[in-house]
């Protein structure tokens, strides 16, 4: 899939292969004003940072978590670039007091 950062938010659009696996199209849009945290968790971990069992369909790279008041979305970022993406997100996400 493709995770794209805009000044107003970020959008994830799944690839055709991912959509075929899920049997439906997947698009996630998150407004920057709704983001309360952006963090990196270990490979194969959930949003809570705890590793999940099984290796099939789990990325070997650290994962990006984008949290809103309602949900924490977990994104696999290829080639271990989750920290770079987190740092870029920090540039557009409003600072919380």
Secondary structure, 3 states (H helix, E strand, C coil): CEEEEECCEEEEECCHHHHHHHCCCCEEEEEHHHEEEEEEECCCECCCCCECCCCCCCCCCCEEEEEECCCEEEEECHHHCHHHHHHHHHCCCCCCC
